[in-house]
Amino acid sequence: INTDTAWVTSYLVAGNKVAIHQTTNGGVSWTNMTPANMFTATASFGDWTCFSTPLVGVTCGDPVGGEYEIHRTIDGGLTWTLVPGANIPDPSSSGEYALTDVFTKFGANDIWFGTNLGRIFHSADQGQTWTVGNIGATPYINDIAFRDAMNGVVMTNTNTAYTTNNGGATWTQIPSLDPNMGLNSICAIPGTTWYASCGAGTGNTVISYSTDDCITWNSWGGLNVQYLQIEFINNTTGYAGGFSDPGNAALDGMFKYNGTTLGITSNSTPLANNAVYPNPSSGLVTLNLAPSKAGATIQVMDVMGKIVYSEEVKNFAFEKHNLNLESLAKGIYSINIVRPTGVETKKIIIQ
């Protein structure tokens, strides 16, 4: 959630099998925040915990009695409520279950998680209701990443990958994976339309990035390191975790990205030339956009990261684009101008 506060889903060998713990001091100590009414069934097994905002969180467990066990909090984890089974699609069979740590989120509303039978569940309202999509096959979903609310990718335990452009309702297999694509972990790079991946094991000790929705990958130079997990905080800061080797100081288990700002290609029009005015405004604003055959997605986000307005601008040759945001409450908003070559964010005040 921030520098000090985080949550982890735990497996306990005694008592209830599942617990969710919180730290508020950067991981120095942890407190069991599991209420008495959560994960009490013999079949309960916790898979992941995700906070959309500092107050709104969801924790998910395997099916119990034919319903996924999903609990939700709106007060920072002080109290939790079971999401009704009617709000969650049923398991596809008695053998389906969610997977440990196989989930992702985007903004303040959208959450996805994967199962062992190739299905991907999606909530667009912070975990209150859920829909489900299917990749059309039944391998385990190994990892999920979404670069925005519509566009995402999943990797499976059979070394296949699928993409979606409709929030996960339908999926298309990438026909031939680039050898530079890491098969252990994948993530979106915030502030860009790019992804990062990493791998381990024979023939896949790679760490790389993609600028075209995972079709082709560019190696960062893995140097035979077995990377197990990758995550980016923004387009300048990312981390990868791997094995630690006491006999090799270069393999210390944690690696940090220290390259140039990501999301900007050498042949792209500088996004910094974009402007928004008047600012502050009543909600009627104008964007100055450089011409683009590829068009752009314009997203307006509130201070909690929730997308409150979105618009696709196709193949434009003009410079001025008008937005009517008068329906939004007074406050500070971010306007994201998303292109294949990168993302620029502008702040605007509506008063």
C-alpha positions as CSV (number, residue, x, y, z in Angstrom):
1,I,0.0,0.0,0.0
2,N,2.9,2.3,0.8
3,T,6.4,2.3,2.2
4,D,5.2,1.0,5.6
5,T,2.0,-0.9,5.0
6,A,1.6,-4.3,3.2
7,W,-0.5,-7.4,3.4
8,V,0.4,-11.1,3.0
9,T,-1.7,-14.3,2.8
10,S,-0.3,-17.0,5.0
11,Y,-0.6,-20.8,5.5
12,L,-0.7,-21.9,9.1
13,V,0.1,-25.5,10.2
14,A,-2.0,-25.1,13.3
15,G,-5.6,-23.9,13.9
16,N,-7.2,-22.3,10.8
17,K,-5.1,-23.0,7.7
18,V,-5.4,-19.5,6.4
19,A,-4.4,-16.1,7.9
20,I,-3.9,-12.6,6.5
21,H,-1.2,-10.6,8.1
22,Q,-0.5,-6.8,8.0
23,T,2.7,-4.9,8.6
24,T,2.6,-1.1,9.2
25,N,6.4,-0.8,9.9
26,G,7.9,-1.9,6.6
27,G,7.9,-5.6,7.4
28,V,9.7,-5.5,10.8
29,S,6.7,-7.1,12.4
30,W,3.4,-8.5,11.3
31,T,-0.1,-8.7,12.9
32,N,-2.7,-11.4,12.2
33,M,-5.7,-9.5,11.0
34,T,-7.9,-12.6,10.3
35,P,-11.4,-12.3,12.0
36,A,-13.0,-15.2,13.6
37,N,-15.5,-15.8,10.8
38,M,-13.0,-16.0,8.0
39,F,-11.6,-19.1,6.4
40,T,-13.1,-21.4,9.1
41,A,-14.1,-24.4,6.8
42,T,-11.9,-27.5,6.7
43,A,-11.5,-26.9,2.9
44,S,-10.5,-23.3,3.3
45,F,-7.3,-22.3,1.6
46,G,-6.2,-18.7,1.0
47,D,-4.6,-17.7,-2.3
48,W,-4.1,-14.0,-2.4
49,T,-4.9,-10.6,-0.8
50,C,-5.2,-7.4,-2.8
51,F,-6.0,-3.8,-1.8
52,S,-7.4,-1.6,-4.5
53,T,-7.1,1.4,-2.2
54,P,-5.7,1.8,1.3
55,L,-9.2,1.1,2.6
56,V,-10.8,-1.3,0.1
57,G,-9.3,-4.8,0.0
58,V,-10.2,-8.4,-1.2
59,T,-8.8,-11.7,0.0
60,C,-9.6,-14.8,-2.1
61,G,-9.7,-18.5,-1.2
62,D,-10.4,-21.8,-2.9
63,P,-14.1,-22.9,-3.3
64,V,-15.9,-24.1,-0.2
65,G,-19.3,-25.7,-0.8
66,G,-19.2,-25.0,-4.5
67,E,-18.5,-21.2,-4.1
68,Y,-15.2,-19.3,-4.2
69,E,-14.5,-17.9,-0.7
70,I,-13.9,-14.2,-1.3
71,H,-14.0,-11.7,1.6
72,R,-13.9,-7.9,1.2
73,T,-13.1,-5.0,3.5
74,I,-13.8,-1.3,3.1
75,D,-12.2,-0.1,6.4
76,G,-8.5,-1.0,5.8
77,G,-8.9,-4.6,7.1
78,L,-10.5,-4.0,10.4
79,T,-13.7,-5.8,9.4
80,W,-14.4,-8.2,6.5
81,T,-17.6,-9.3,4.7
82,L,-18.1,-12.5,2.7
83,V,-19.0,-11.8,-1.0
84,P,-22.2,-13.6,-1.8
85,G,-21.8,-16.7,-4.0
86,A,-24.4,-15.3,-6.3
87,N,-22.0,-12.5,-7.2
88,I,-19.2,-15.0,-8.2
89,P,-19.4,-17.4,-11.2
90,D,-19.3,-21.0,-9.9
91,P,-16.2,-23.2,-10.4
92,S,-16.3,-25.0,-13.7
93,S,-15.8,-28.3,-11.9
94,S,-15.3,-29.7,-8.4
95,G,-11.5,-29.7,-9.2
96,E,-11.2,-26.0,-10.0
97,Y,-9.4,-23.7,-7.6
98,A,-7.6,-20.4,-7.4
99,L,-3.8,-20.3,-7.4
100,T,-1.4,-18.8,-4.9
101,D,-0.4,-15.2,-5.8
102,V,-1.9,-15.5,-9.3
103,F,-3.7,-12.2,-9.4
104,T,-3.3,-8.6,-10.6
105,K,-5.0,-5.2,-10.4
106,F,-5.3,-2.0,-12.4
107,G,-6.3,1.3,-11.0
108,A,-8.7,1.4,-8.1
109,N,-11.4,-0.9,-9.5
110,D,-10.2,-3.8,-11.6
111,I,-8.9,-7.1,-10.2
112,W,-8.2,-10.4,-12.0
113,F,-7.2,-13.9,-10.7
114,G,-6.5,-17.2,-12.5
115,T,-7.3,-20.8,-11.8
116,N,-5.8,-24.2,-12.4
117,L,-8.3,-24.9,-15.3
118,G,-7.5,-21.9,-17.5
119,R,-10.1,-19.5,-16.3
120,I,-9.6,-15.8,-15.4
121,F,-12.0,-14.1,-13.0
122,H,-12.5,-10.3,-13.2
123,S,-14.1,-7.7,-11.0
124,A,-14.6,-4.2,-12.2
125,D,-16.0,-2.9,-8.9
126,Q,-13.4,-3.6,-6.3
127,G,-14.4,-7.2,-5.7
128,Q,-18.1,-6.8,-5.2
129,T,-19.2,-8.7,-8.3
130,W,-17.3,-11.0,-10.7
131,T,-17.3,-12.3,-14.3
132,V,-15.1,-15.0,-15.8
133,G,-13.3,-15.6,-19.1
134,N,-11.6,-18.7,-20.4
135,I,-8.5,-19.1,-22.5
136,G,-10.0,-22.1,-24.3
137,A,-7.6,-24.6,-22.7
138,T,-7.1,-26.1,-19.3
139,P,-3.6,-25.4,-18.1
140,Y,-2.7,-23.6,-14.9
141,I,-2.6,-19.8,-15.2
142,N,0.9,-19.0,-14.0
143,D,0.8,-15.2,-14.1
144,I,-1.4,-12.3,-15.1
145,A,-0.6,-8.7,-16.1
146,F,-2.8,-5.9,-17.4
147,R,-1.5,-2.6,-18.8
148,D,-4.9,-1.0,-18.6
149,A,-8.5,-2.0,-17.8
150,M,-8.9,-3.7,-21.2
151,N,-5.5,-5.0,-22.4
152,G,-3.8,-7.9,-20.6
153,V,-1.8,-11.1,-20.9
154,V,-1.7,-14.4,-19.1
155,M,1.1,-17.1,-19.1
156,T,0.4,-20.8,-18.4
157,N,2.3,-23.7,-16.9
158,T,2.5,-25.2,-20.4
159,N,4.6,-22.3,-21.7
160,T,1.8,-20.7,-23.7
161,A,0.5,-17.1,-23.5
162,Y,-2.8,-15.4,-24.3
163,T,-3.8,-11.8,-24.7
164,T,-7.1,-9.9,-24.3
165,N,-8.3,-6.5,-25.4
166,N,-11.7,-6.6,-23.6
167,G,-10.9,-6.9,-20.0
168,G,-10.5,-10.7,-20.0
169,A,-13.9,-11.7,-21.5
170,T,-12.2,-13.4,-24.4
171,W,-8.5,-14.4,-25.0
172,T,-6.3,-15.1,-28.1
173,Q,-3.3,-17.3,-28.0
174,I,0.1,-15.8,-29.1
175,P,0.9,-18.3,-31.8
176,S,4.7,-18.5,-31.3
177,L,6.5,-17.2,-28.2
178,D,9.6,-15.1,-28.7
179,P,12.6,-16.9,-27.0
180,N,13.4,-13.7,-25.1
181,M,10.1,-13.9,-23.3
182,G,10.6,-14.9,-19.7
183,L,8.2,-17.7,-18.7
184,N,8.3,-17.4,-14.9
185,S,6.8,-13.9,-14.3
186,I,5.3,-11.1,-16.3
187,C,4.1,-7.6,-15.3
188,A,2.9,-4.4,-16.9
189,I,5.2,-1.3,-16.6
190,P,3.1,1.5,-15.1
191,G,3.1,4.7,-17.1
192,T,3.7,2.9,-20.3
193,T,2.0,0.3,-22.6
194,W,4.9,-2.0,-22.2
195,Y,5.4,-5.3,-20.3
196,A,8.4,-6.9,-18.6
197,S,9.1,-10.6,-18.1
198,C,11.7,-12.9,-16.5
199,G,12.6,-16.6,-16.6
200,A,14.6,-19.3,-15.0
201,G,15.7,-22.8,-15.9
202,T,17.4,-24.2,-18.9
203,G,17.1,-22.0,-22.0
204,N,15.0,-19.3,-20.2
205,T,17.4,-17.4,-17.9
206,V,16.2,-14.1,-19.4
207,I,14.8,-10.7,-18.4
208,S,13.2,-8.7,-21.1
209,Y,10.6,-6.1,-22.1
210,S,7.9,-5.9,-24.9
211,T,6.6,-2.8,-26.6
212,D,4.0,-4.6,-28.8
213,D,1.7,-6.5,-26.4
214,C,4.1,-9.5,-25.9
215,I,4.6,-10.4,-29.5
216,T,8.3,-9.6,-29.6
217,W,10.7,-9.2,-26.6
218,N,13.9,-7.3,-26.1
219,S,16.5,-8.8,-23.7
220,W,18.0,-6.7,-20.9
221,G,20.8,-9.3,-20.7
222,G,20.1,-11.9,-18.1
223,L,23.7,-13.1,-17.6
224,N,22.4,-16.6,-16.7
225,V,20.6,-15.4,-13.6
226,Q,17.5,-17.4,-12.7
227,Y,14.9,-14.7,-12.2
228,L,11.7,-15.9,-10.5
229,Q,9.6,-12.7,-10.1
230,I,9.5,-9.2,-11.7
231,E,7.5,-6.1,-10.8
232,F,7.7,-2.4,-11.8
233,I,6.5,0.4,-9.6
234,N,6.7,3.0,-12.4
235,N,8.6,3.4,-15.7
236,T,11.9,4.1,-13.9
237,T,11.9,1.6,-11.0
238,G,11.5,-2.1,-11.1
239,Y,12.7,-5.2,-9.2
240,A,13.4,-8.8,-10.0
241,G,13.8,-11.6,-7.4
242,G,15.7,-14.8,-7.9
243,F,17.7,-17.5,-6.1
244,S,20.4,-16.5,-3.6
245,D,23.8,-18.3,-3.9
246,P,26.1,-17.9,-0.9
247,G,29.0,-18.8,-3.2
248,N,28.3,-16.1,-5.7
249,A,28.0,-12.5,-4.6
250,A,26.5,-11.5,-8.0
251,L,23.5,-13.8,-7.3
252,D,22.2,-12.1,-4.2
253,G,18.5,-12.7,-4.9
254,M,17.3,-9.2,-5.6
255,F,17.9,-7.0,-8.6
256,K,16.8,-3.4,-9.4
257,Y,16.3,-1.8,-12.8
258,N,18.7,1.1,-13.3
259,G,18.3,2.0,-16.9
260,T,16.7,4.9,-18.8
261,T,13.0,5.9,-18.5
262,L,10.8,3.3,-20.2
263,G,7.9,3.8,-22.5
264,I,9.6,6.3,-24.9
265,T,11.1,5.0,-28.2
266,S,13.7,6.9,-30.2
267,N,11.3,7.4,-33.2
268,S,8.4,8.7,-31.2
269,T,7.0,12.2,-31.1
270,P,7.9,13.7,-27.6
271,L,4.8,13.5,-25.5
272,A,5.9,16.4,-23.4
273,N,4.6,18.7,-26.2
274,N,1.0,17.8,-25.2
275,A,-0.8,20.4,-23.2
276,V,-4.2,20.8,-21.5
277,Y,-5.9,24.1,-20.9
278,P,-7.5,26.0,-19.3
279,N,-6.1,24.7,-16.0
280,P,-7.9,25.1,-13.6
281,S,-11.2,24.8,-15.5
282,S,-14.9,24.2,-15.1
283,G,-14.5,20.8,-16.8
284,L,-14.4,22.0,-20.4
285,V,-10.8,21.5,-21.4
286,T,-8.8,21.2,-24.6
287,L,-5.9,18.9,-25.3
288,N,-3.1,19.7,-27.7
289,L,-2.1,16.4,-29.4
290,A,0.6,15.7,-31.9
291,P,-0.8,14.0,-35.1
292,S,-0.8,10.2,-34.9
293,K,-1.9,7.5,-37.3
294,A,-2.2,5.1,-34.4
295,G,-4.4,7.4,-32.4
296,A,-4.5,7.4,-28.6
297,T,-6.5,6.5,-25.5
298,I,-7.4,9.4,-23.2
299,Q,-8.0,8.4,-19.6
300,V,-9.0,10.6,-16.7
301,M,-8.3,9.3,-13.3
302,D,-9.2,10.6,-9.8
303,V,-6.8,10.9,-6.9
304,M,-7.5,7.3,-5.9
305,G,-6.5,6.0,-9.3
306,K,-10.0,5.2,-10.5
307,I,-10.7,5.8,-14.2
308,V,-13.6,8.2,-14.3
309,Y,-13.5,8.9,-18.0
310,S,-12.0,7.1,-21.0
311,E,-12.1,7.8,-24.8
312,E,-10.5,6.3,-27.8
313,V,-9.2,8.9,-30.4
314,K,-8.6,7.2,-33.8
315,N,-6.1,8.1,-36.4
316,F,-6.1,11.9,-35.9
317,A,-4.3,14.5,-37.9
318,F,-5.5,17.5,-35.8
319,E,-3.9,19.0,-32.8
320,K,-6.8,20.1,-30.6
321,H,-9.2,17.7,-28.9
322,N,-12.0,18.9,-26.6
323,L,-13.1,17.1,-23.4
324,N,-16.3,17.7,-21.5
325,L,-15.6,16.8,-17.8
326,E,-18.2,19.0,-16.3
327,S,-20.0,16.0,-14.8
328,L,-17.0,15.2,-12.5
329,A,-16.7,16.5,-9.0
330,K,-14.5,19.4,-8.2
331,G,-10.9,18.2,-7.5
332,I,-7.6,17.2,-8.9
333,Y,-7.4,14.7,-11.8
334,S,-4.8,13.0,-14.0
335,I,-5.2,12.9,-17.7
336,N,-3.3,10.0,-19.3
337,I,-2.6,10.2,-23.0
338,V,-1.8,6.6,-24.0
339,R,-0.1,5.8,-27.3
340,P,1.8,2.7,-28.5
341,T,5.0,4.8,-27.9
342,G,4.3,5.7,-24.3
343,V,2.1,7.4,-21.8
344,E,2.1,11.0,-20.7
345,T,0.2,12.2,-17.6
346,K,-1.1,15.7,-17.1
347,K,-2.6,17.1,-13.9
348,I,-5.8,19.2,-14.1
349,I,-7.9,21.0,-11.5
350,I,-11.7,21.1,-11.9
351,Q,-13.2,23.9,-9.8
